[in-house]
Amino acid sequence: MTVLRRIGQGLGLAGTSRRLRALYACVIPGAVLATVAEASGLPVAQCEAYKVFPGGGFGRRGRSDYVRQAVLIAKQLPGTPVKLLWSREEDMTHGTYHPITQCKLSGALDDAGNLTALHMRISGQSILAAILPARMEKDGKDPIVFQGLNAGGAEGQLGYDIPNLLIDHAMRNPHVPPGFWRGVNNNQNAIYLECFIDELAHAAGQDPLAFRRKMMANHPKHLGVLNAVAEKAGWGTPAPQGVYRGLSQQMGYGSYVAACAEVSVSDGGRLKIHRIVAATDPGHAVNPAQIERQVCGSFVFGLSALLYGECTVSGGRIEQENFDSYNVMRMDEMPKVESIVMPSGGFWGGVGEPTIFVAAPAVLNAIFAATGKRIRNFPLMAQDLRKA
């Protein structure tokens, strides 16, 4: 929602008494203020921005295009308050979308089944190149492409010791505008890495948990959350009849997260996600109950994207305009979520985004355990999940 109120006469004319006030919902206040000033033609000192907290943005408000539109309308209606609301159809067809990426991975195992080399080559869009080019590095690299892959700091460390490691990005930017979506690049990076680690474990003839543990001796916080979900989920003990388990772990936004998913797949290929155990180490936990709710909500996001999240383009236009053509999880599809909040102290991490990363790879690894199939394209609604 954007509400603009003009005070004074002649928006854009000189005069210290003339100001533009904006009431808006956004996550980047400075960007909104700059947009208001630019669109209005007034100096920043003559513009005011008031942030409200209605929720529901999840990255969409990383851009200020709706603010610009409201300012331009207000310029045509001097002295009149302007309230701008977009319909869902307008928002979905005039959005910015999760970046299109793919990844080729190669690994090497020694005679003892240890991972000695890993090459990840990511190809696809750069969010920063499209909407925040000033944050690109001098050599043209987009640093947030590597979230969760030794990107550094709060953006996330790999969590594995691999003697020979190369991660690179071939930037390819199609015409569809990319933007921030809850979890950003950690979402696909966790799928790429954790599904391939699982694949390597099976190629080495090793238990996926044990295979990971061997590489995590120097990463106690990654290992801590992974061990926590494995223990609570009963990894190594028989699952219920017809139910299979999968693991994943990741670090991002300053927090360490892991998940263990339990799924079943019918003979006809129908997937049922029964349970997800999730562990989060955010350093400090001020409100554990709120953290648990954020974890559940992030799984709705991550699993909806995995199952149904597809936007298609026809004639230069997004085809999905509302929930009749863009599906999300229903209540009967939501698994039981068991959240472990395990703050280890010494740092402050996020909780609204991190656990979304591990939802999809944990489920995908469980699907492999159930069917023997590695699913490499998404969403799952377009895939044949019947047993190989």
C-alpha positions in Angstrom: 0.0 0.0 0.0 1.3 3.5 -0.8 -0.4 6.7 0.4 0.9 10.0 -0.7 -0.2 13.4 0.6 0.7 16.7 -1.1 1.2 19.7 1.1 1.4 23.1 -0.6 1.0 24.0 -4.2 2.8 23.0 -7.4 4.6 19.8 -6.7 8.2 20.0 -8.0 8.4 23.8 -7.7 11.0 25.5 -5.5 10.1 26.5 -2.0 11.0 25.2 1.4 7.4 25.1 2.5 6.5 22.5 -0.1 6.9 18.9 1.0 5.8 15.5 -0.1 4.9 12.9 2.6 4.7 9.2 1.8 3.2 6.5 3.9 4.4 3.2 2.4 5.2 -0.5 3.0 8.7 -1.4 2.1 11.9 -2.9 3.4 14.4 -0.3 2.1 13.5 3.1 3.5 16.4 4.9 1.8 15.3 3.6 -1.6 11.8 4.8 -1.1 12.9 8.3 0.0 15.2 8.5 -3.0 12.4 7.4 -5.3 10.0 10.0 -3.9 12.5 12.7 -4.4 13.4 11.7 -7.9 9.8 11.2 -9.1 8.6 14.4 -7.5 11.5 16.6 -8.5 11.8 17.8 -4.9 15.0 17.7 -2.9 15.3 14.9 -0.4 15.1 17.4 2.5 11.6 18.3 1.3 10.3 14.7 1.2 9.2 12.6 4.1 8.7 8.8 4.2 6.8 7.0 7.0 7.3 3.2 7.1 4.4 1.0 8.1 4.4 -2.8 8.8 1.5 -4.5 7.2 3.6 -7.6 6.2 3.2 -9.8 3.1 6.0 -8.4 1.0 8.6 -11.2 1.1 11.0 -9.5 -1.2 8.6 -7.8 -3.6 9.1 -4.5 -1.8 12.7 -4.5 -2.5 11.8 -2.3 -5.4 10.0 1.1 -5.3 8.1 1.1 -8.6 4.8 1.4 -6.9 6.0 4.4 -4.9 7.1 6.1 -8.2 3.7 5.5 -9.7 1.9 6.9 -6.7 4.1 10.0 -6.8 3.5 10.6 -10.5 -0.3 10.3 -9.8 0.0 12.7 -6.9 1.7 15.3 -9.2 -1.4 15.3 -11.3 -3.7 16.0 -8.3 -2.2 18.8 -6.3 -3.4 19.0 -2.7 -5.2 15.7 -2.9 -4.3 12.6 -0.9 -3.6 9.6 -3.2 -4.0 6.0 -2.1 -2.6 3.5 -4.6 -3.5 -0.2 -4.5 -2.6 -2.8 -7.1 -4.8 -5.7 -7.8 -3.2 -9.2 -7.5 -3.4 -9.5 -11.3 -1.4 -6.2 -11.7 1.1 -7.3 -9.1 1.7 -10.7 -10.5 2.1 -9.6 -14.1 4.2 -6.6 -13.2 6.5 -8.2 -10.6 10.1 -9.2 -10.4 10.7 -12.9 -10.4 12.9 -15.4 -8.7 16.1 -15.6 -10.8 16.3 -18.3 -13.5 19.4 -20.5 -12.8 20.8 -23.9 -13.4 23.9 -25.6 -12.1 26.3 -28.3 -13.3 28.2 -30.1 -10.6 31.1 -32.5 -10.8 32.7 -34.3 -7.9 35.6 -36.7 -7.3 35.8 -39.5 -4.8 39.0 -41.3 -3.7 39.2 -45.0 -3.1 37.9 -44.6 0.5 34.8 -42.8 -0.7 36.0 -39.4 0.5 35.0 -36.3 -1.5 38.3 -34.8 -2.8 37.0 -32.3 -5.3 33.9 -30.4 -6.2 33.1 -28.0 -9.0 29.8 -26.1 -9.1 29.1 -24.0 -12.2 26.0 -21.8 -11.8 24.5 -20.3 -14.9 21.7 -17.7 -14.8 20.5 -14.4 -13.7 22.0 -11.7 -11.4 19.5 -9.8 -9.2 22.0 -7.1 -8.5 22.9 -6.6 -12.1 19.2 -5.9 -12.8 18.1 -3.7 -9.9 21.1 -2.8 -7.8 24.1 -2.5 -10.1 26.0 -0.3 -7.6 26.4 -3.3 -5.4 28.2 -5.4 -8.0 31.9 -6.0 -7.5 34.5 -4.2 -9.6 35.1 -7.2 -11.7 31.4 -7.5 -12.6 30.7 -10.3 -10.2 27.4 -10.5 -8.2 28.5 -11.7 -4.7 25.0 -12.7 -3.6 24.9 -15.4 -6.3 27.1 -17.4 -4.0 24.9 -17.2 -0.9 25.5 -20.3 1.2 28.5 -21.3 -0.9 31.4 -19.6 1.0 30.0 -16.1 0.1 31.4 -14.9 3.4 30.0 -13.5 6.6 26.2 -13.7 7.1 25.7 -14.6 3.5 26.7 -18.2 4.4 29.5 -20.7 4.5 29.5 -24.0 2.8 29.9 -26.1 6.0 32.1 -28.8 4.4 35.8 -29.2 4.1 36.6 -30.2 0.5 40.3 -30.2 -0.5 39.7 -28.9 -4.0 36.7 -26.6 -4.5 35.7 -24.3 -7.4 32.4 -22.5 -7.6 31.8 -20.1 -10.5 29.0 -18.2 -12.2 28.3 -17.7 -15.8 26.0 -14.7 -15.8 23.1 -15.0 -18.3 20.4 -12.3 -18.0 17.2 -12.9 -20.0 14.5 -10.2 -20.4 12.4 -11.4 -17.4 13.3 -9.0 -14.6 14.6 -10.8 -11.5 14.1 -9.7 -7.9 14.4 -10.7 -4.3 12.3 -13.6 -3.2 12.3 -14.8 0.4 15.6 -16.7 0.9 17.0 -15.3 -2.4 19.9 -17.3 -3.9 20.3 -19.6 -1.0 17.1 -21.4 -2.1 18.5 -22.9 -5.3 22.1 -23.1 -4.0 20.9 -25.4 -1.2 19.1 -27.6 -3.7 22.2 -27.8 -5.9 24.6 -28.5 -3.2 22.6 -30.7 -0.8 21.1 -32.9 -3.5 24.5 -33.4 -5.1 26.1 -34.2 -1.7 23.4 -36.8 -1.2 24.0 -38.2 -4.7 27.8 -38.4 -4.0 27.0 -40.3 -0.7 25.0 -42.9 -2.6 27.7 -43.1 -5.3 30.2 -43.8 -2.5 27.9 -46.4 -0.9 27.7 -44.4 2.3 24.9 -43.2 4.6 24.1 -39.6 3.7 24.4 -38.5 7.3 27.8 -40.2 7.9 29.1 -38.9 4.5 28.3 -35.3 5.6 29.7 -35.7 9.1 33.1 -36.7 7.7 33.5 -33.3 6.1 32.1 -31.2 9.0 34.6 -31.6 11.7 35.7 -28.0 11.4 32.2 -26.7 11.1 30.6 -27.4 14.5 27.6 -25.2 14.1 26.6 -26.7 10.8 27.2 -30.2 12.3 25.2 -29.2 15.4 22.0 -28.5 13.6 22.4 -31.5 11.3 22.9 -33.8 14.3 19.9 -32.3 16.0 17.5 -33.0 13.2 18.9 -36.5 12.6 18.5 -37.4 16.3 15.0 -36.0 16.6 13.8 -37.6 13.4 15.2 -41.0 14.3 17.8 -41.2 11.5 19.3 -44.7 11.4 16.1 -46.3 12.9 13.3 -47.7 10.7 10.8 -45.1 9.4 7.1 -46.0 9.3 6.1 -48.4 6.5 6.4 -46.7 3.1 8.0 -43.6 4.5 11.5 -42.4 3.5 13.8 -39.7 4.9 16.1 -37.1 3.4 18.5 -34.6 4.9 19.8 -31.1 4.2 21.8 -28.3 5.9 22.7 -24.8 5.0 23.9 -21.5 6.5 22.6 -18.1 5.5 21.5 -14.7 6.9 23.7 -15.4 9.9 22.0 -18.6 11.0 22.7 -22.3 10.7 19.8 -24.5 9.7 19.1 -28.2 8.9 16.1 -30.3 8.1 15.0 -34.0 7.9 12.0 -34.7 5.8 9.8 -37.8 5.8 7.8 -38.5 2.6 5.9 -41.3 0.8 5.2 -41.7 -2.9 2.3 -43.8 -4.0 2.5 -46.3 -6.9 0.8 -43.6 -9.0 3.5 -41.0 -8.2 1.5 -39.0 -5.6 3.8 -37.3 -3.1 2.9 -36.9 0.6 5.2 -35.0 2.9 4.4 -36.3 6.3 6.9 -34.6 8.6 9.8 -32.2 8.6 12.1 -31.8 11.6 14.0 -28.5 11.4 16.8 -27.1 13.6 17.8 -23.4 13.7 20.9 -21.9 15.5 20.4 -18.1 15.3 23.0 -17.4 17.9 20.4 -15.8 20.3 16.7 -16.6 20.6 14.7 -13.7 22.0 11.3 -15.2 21.3 11.5 -19.0 20.6 7.8 -19.3 19.9 8.0 -16.6 17.2 11.0 -18.4 15.7 9.0 -21.6 15.5 6.2 -19.8 13.6 8.7 -18.3 11.2 10.1 -21.8 10.6 6.6 -23.1 9.8 5.9 -20.2 7.5 9.1 -20.6 5.6 8.3 -24.2 4.9 5.0 -23.1 3.4 7.0 -20.9 1.1 9.7 -23.4 0.2 7.4 -26.3 -0.3 4.9 -24.3 -2.4 7.7 -23.2 -4.7 9.0 -26.8 -4.9 5.6 -28.2 -5.7 3.9 -25.5 -7.8 6.0 -22.4 -8.2 6.1 -21.7 -11.9 5.6 -18.5 -13.9 5.5 -18.8 -17.6 5.8 -16.1 -20.3 3.7 -15.9 -23.5 3.9 -13.0 -25.9 6.1 -11.1 -23.5 3.5 -11.4 -20.7 3.4 -13.5 -17.5 0.5 -16.0 -17.8 -0.2 -16.6 -14.2 -2.4 -13.8 -12.8 -4.0 -15.1 -9.6 -4.3 -18.2 -7.5 -6.5 -19.9 -10.0 -3.4 -20.3 -12.2 -0.6 -20.0 -9.6 -1.1 -22.6 -6.9 0.3 -22.7 -3.4 0.1 -25.4 -0.7 -3.2 -26.2 0.8 -3.7 -27.0 4.5 -4.1 -30.7 3.9 -0.7 -30.8 2.1 1.2 -29.2 5.0 3.5 -31.6 6.8 3.9 -31.8 10.6 6.7 -29.4 11.5 8.9 -30.1 14.5 11.1 -27.1 15.2 14.3 -27.2 17.2 15.6 -23.8 18.4 19.1 -24.2 19.6 20.9 -20.8 20.0 24.6 -21.3 20.7 25.3 -17.6 21.6 27.9 -15.2 20.3 26.1 -13.9 17.2 22.7 -12.7 15.9 21.3 -14.5 13.0 18.0 -14.2 11.1 15.0 -16.6 11.4 12.6 -15.3 8.7 14.5 -16.7 5.7 17.0 -19.4 6.6 14.9 -22.5 7.0 13.2 -22.0 3.6 16.5 -23.1 2.1 16.5 -26.6 3.5 12.9 -27.5 2.9 13.2 -28.4 -0.8 16.5 -30.4 -0.8 15.4 -32.4 2.3 12.2 -33.4 0.5 14.0 -34.1 -2.8 16.5 -36.4 -1.1 13.7 -38.2 0.6 12.0 -38.6 -2.8 15.1 -40.3 -4.1 15.1 -42.6 -1.1 11.5 -43.5 -1.9 11.7 -43.8 -5.7 15.3 -44.0 -6.8 14.8 -40.9 -8.9 16.8 -37.7 -8.9 14.5 -34.8 -9.8 16.5 -32.1 -11.5 13.7 -29.7 -12.8 11.0 -27.9 -10.9 8.2 -27.5 -9.9 7.3 -31.1 -9.0 3.8 -30.8 -10.4 5.4 -31.2 -13.9 7.5 -34.3 -12.9 6.7 -38.0 -12.9 7.4 -39.3 -9.4 6.6 -42.9 -10.0 9.3 -45.3 -8.9 12.1 -45.9 -11.3 
